[in-house]
Amino acid sequence: MTWGRKTRLNSEDVSASSGDGDRASTFTAIYRSLSPAVAGYLRAGGVDDPEAVTHDVFLALYPKLGSVHGGAEGIRVLVFSIAHARLVDHHRRRGRAAASVEYDPCRDHRLSASAEDLVVDGDAEADALAMLAGLSADHREVLRLRIIAELSVHEVAAIMQKSPAAIMQLQHRALASLRKQLTIESGVPG
């Protein structure tokens, strides 16, 4: 996963979107720069097929490239606004229809693994997603947008339609909740 890597666009990457430049190469540069973060954001949001939805996000972006203002940051905000809308749509659809899931013996909790298997087969991504699942919806969303999507407080405020102060408070409370979860699970005082 590329959660720790910064995904920043260069001004050269987006220069063609505002002028007569090569729109396809601009789109390609934007896709290569932002698609890993968008896929991570959608994966953390519980989307069943994050790669397919990532492609949908960029398909929705392409016709809007010529009208985007704000340079690279404007494009980042637009891309993650589209991704956020697709995430909300996904959960609304999932709420209306029963999801079919293939049987996965690795996820069958009726069987218990040995302590050795748990240590050797530990999955950091699954652990992180499980910890996120223990948070409220707003807390999960603010952490996904701030940490995984690497958006600023003001960009997250615009997407979530809240004030920057509210976003900072949500992030503080979400991190405090995660800290409390870690303290309880590890048995080590925080």
Secondary structure, DSSP 8 states (H G I E B T S, - for coil): --TTS-----HHHHHHHHSSS-HHHHHHHHHHHHHHHHHHHHHHTT-S-HHHHHHHHHHHHGGGGGG--SHHHHHHHHHHHHHHHHHHHHHHHHHHS-------GGG-TTS---HHHHHHT--HHHHHHHHHHTS-HHHHHHHIIIIIS---HHHHHHHHTS-HHHHHHHHHHHHHHHHHHHHHHH----
